[in-house]
Amino acid sequence: MTNMAASGSAGLSVRMAIRLAWIIWLLLLVVPFLFFMGVIWTISPAEPAAKLVSESQAWFLTASAYLLVVVPVSFFWRGHVFKAYWSGKTVAPGKYLFGMVSVWLALEIGGIFSLLGCKVNGALLPNLLPALVAFMFFVTLWPSGRAMVRTVGGEEDPQFYEEPR
């Protein structure tokens, strides 16, 4: 592996990129948990809110629409950024970090927006459901760094070919 390929175009090494990815992923994992605990803390002692059901449903539909539109777009964006990986090459560390963070932030914003709906409406349901979906997808997308260090194999050789993730 050449020195340029190992360090990427921006001078970011693979080791540093995976370390930054893990730090960002863990921070993005802790922030919604703490926000969720704060929502529970503020909703618990309060009496049931007298909000209209339509307000809660509107927030729920908005959060769901966001997740249905923005998250798939972020996956397509990551695929565009990881274009080298799809052609059998490794992805530069800076591009790996940029692609993964874009997907993580799309999920994170949708989940936090949904939790904010819980706080505004004074009730956990139905706004907790999109947040749970967003955070469950987020948890499964931990940083592995495979796209930076491992190619998908030769397309013509079935012994070495592996479908990209």
N, C-alpha and C positions, 0 to 999 in steps of 0.2 A: 504494500500500500504506500503510495507516495505521501510525502509530507503534507502536500496541499490537500489531498483527499482526507487525510487523517484529521486535519485541523479545520477543514471547512473554509469557505471563502471569507468569512468574517474573522478568522483567527480563533474561533471557539472550538475547543477540542471536544472529542466525543465524551470523554470522562466529565468534563465541565458541563456539557449540555445535559447529560443524564442526571448529574447532580442538581443542576438548576431545575430540570423537569420534576424531579422528586420533591424539591423544596416547594415549588409552585403548586404541585398536585396536593401535597400535604396541607399547605395553607388554604387552598381552595376546598379541602375536605373539612378543615376545622371551622372555617368562617360560617358556613351554613348551619353546622351543628350548634355553634354558639348562638347564632341568630334564632334558630329553632327553640333553643332553651329559653331565650329571652321572650319569645312569643308565648311559650307555655307559661312562663312566669307572669306575664302581664295579663293573659287571658284567664288563668286559673281562679284568682280571687274575685274576679268581676262577675256580676250577674249576667245572665244571657243578654246579649245585645239585642236591641229592638230594630235592627237593620232590616230593610226589605230583602226578601229572598232574591228579587231581581238584581240587586246590587251585588250580592255574593255570586250569583250565577254569571253575571257579566264579567266579574273579575276572573272567575274560573274559566270562562270561555276565552277570555283574552290571553290568559296564561297558557291554556291548551293550544290556542292558535299559534302563539309564539313558538311553543315547542314543536308543533307540527310543521312549521315553515322554516324557522331559523336553524334548528338543529340539523335537519337534512342538508340545508345549504352549507352549513359549516363542515359537514362530512365531505361534501363535494369539493369545497374549498381545500380541505386537507388533502384530498386526492389530487387536486391540481398542484398543490405545493409539493407533494410526494411523487411527482411525475417521474423522476429518475428511478424510484423504486419499482414502479410499474413496468419500466423497460429493462429491469434486471440489474440496475446499479444501486449503490447506496445513496442515501439522502444526506446532504450536508447537515452538520449539527445545528446550525442556525435555522435552517429550513425545518428541520425536525421539531425544534422547540417552538417555532412560529406556528406550524401546522397543528401541533397537539394543543397548544395554549388556546388557539382559536376555537377548537371543539370544546375544550374544558370551559372556557368562558361563556360560550353559547348555552351550555347546560347549566352552568352556575347562575347566570343572569335569569334564566327561566325559572329555576328553583327558588331563588331569592325573591323574585317578583311574586311567585305564587305564595310564599310564606308571608310576604308583605300583605297580600290579600287576606290571609288569616288574621293578621294583626289589625288591619283596618276594619274588617267586618266583625271582629270579636268572636269568631268561631273557627274551629279547625277545619271542619268539612264544609264545602267540597274542595276548598282551595289547597288542602294538604295533599290531595291526590296527584296533581301535576308536579308538585315539589318532590314527592316520593319517586315518581317515575324519572324525573331529571337526575336526582341524586343516585338512584340505582344504576342508571346508565353511566354516570360519572365514575362511580366506584369501580366499574369493570374496565375502565380505560386508564389503568395505571401506566406509568411510563416504563416501557420495556427497552426501548432503544434499538430494537431489532432492525428497524429501517435504516439506521445509521451504520450498522456494522455487518449486516448479513444480507447478501443478495438473495433473490428469489430462486436462483438457479437457472440452468440453461433451458430455454423454452422448448428446444428440439429434443432434449434428452429427458425422457420421462423418469429416469432414475434420480435425477437431481432437481427436477422441477417441483416447486412448491407454490401453491396458491397464495398470493399476497393477502395479508390481513387487512 
